[in-house]
Amino acid sequence: MKRRLFTLAVLTSIGLQSTALAQENDTIDARRHEAERYLQAVPPKEMFADMAEKMAANVPPPERDKFKQTLTSELNVTAISRAMFEGLVRYFTTDELKALADFYGSPVGKSAMKKFPAQTKLNKPQPSPTAKP
């Protein structure tokens, strides 16, 4: 019985030390660093250009180029990037930001991101063949 209590005490101590160490590393500066890494892995400017390209697919062909130009030129990417950065730092821990940056910055993460548009199309509701317009 004493051995079990000793083992439990040791494991609890290790767990508390790990939690304390994780909290100690979760500083604003560390979050900022990891948020920057994430935004380098997923650049907002590229994300919005890609979004404009996909949205333009729903615009009549003769108007697509003008639509994309208007959408991207009117977008203040600097302000949006700053807001994204501040939100990341505010709501995510250092470990979470590091994991996101590591994943999206990796070849596997980049490959996965390229597949999202095709996967999203599959989830788009399709009209029923028997539905009346």
N, C-alpha and C positions, 0 to 999 in steps of 0.2 A: 504494500500500500504506500509506504514512504517513497519507494522507487517511482511509482506512478505519479505521485504528487511532485516529486523532484523533476521528472520528465515534463510534466505539464507546466511547471514553473519555468523551466528552461525554454520550452517552445513558446510560451507566452512572452517571455523576455525577448526572444529573437524576433517575434512578430511585432512587438512594440518598437523595437529598435529599427526594424525595416520601415515601419510607418513613419517614425520620427525622421529617419534619413530621407525618405521620399518627400516629406513636408519641408525639410531643410533645403532640399534642392529645388523646391517649387517657389522660386523667387520671380519677381516681376522681370528682372533682367534675363533670367533663364527662359521665361515665357516669351519675351520679346525675341530672343535669339531663335527659338524654335518656330515662332510665328513667321519670322523672316524666311527661315528654311522652307516652311510650308508654302509660302507665297512665291518662292522661287521655283518650287516643284510644280505649283499650279498657278501660273501667272494670271492675274485677273484680266489683263488686256487680251491675252489669248483666249481666255474663257469667254469673254464678252464677244470677241470676234467670231468665235465658233457658234455662240448662241445666235448672233445676228445672221450668220450663214444658214442655220437651221430654221430660223423664223422666216427667212426670205423664201424658203421653199413653199410657203403658203401664200406668197404674193404672186400675182400674175407675172410671167416671165419678162415682159417689157419694162416692168417697174422694179424688178429685183435689185438691180445695181443702185438705183436711186434710194431705195428703201435701206439697203445695207449702209450706204454712205451716210444717210441722214441719221440712222440709229447709232453708228459708231462715232460720227463727228459730234453729235450732241451729248455724248456720254462723257462725263468727267471721270475718267478712269483713275486719276490721281486721288480724287476725293473718295471714290468707292473703294479703292485699294486701302486707303487710310482707315476707312470705317471698318472694312473687313479685318484689318490688322488689329484695331482696337477691340473688336468683338472677340477675336481669337484669344487675345491676351487676357481679356476679362473673364471669359467663360470656360476656357480649357486650361487644364493643368499642364505643367511642363511635360510630364510623361505622355499625356494625350497628344499634345502638339508634336512631340518628338516622333511618336508612333505614326501620326498622319504624314509628317514630312518624310519619314523613312519610307513609308509605303508608297505614297504618290510620287516620290522621287526615284523609286526603284524601277527597273525595267518591267517587272510584273505589274506594278501600280500603273505605270504609263500605258501598258497594254490593256489593262482592265478599263481604264478611263476611256480609251478609244472605242470600247465595245458598248458603253452605256447608251449611246444614241440608238443603236440597232435594237438593243434590248428594250429600251423605252418605247420604241415603235410597236413592239409586240404587245405591250401593255395598254396601248391606246385603244379605247373602245371602238369597235367597228359597228357600223349600222347593220341591223338585221336585214337579210335579203327579203324578208316579208314585210318590212316596215314601209309604210307609205310616207312619201315626202310631204 
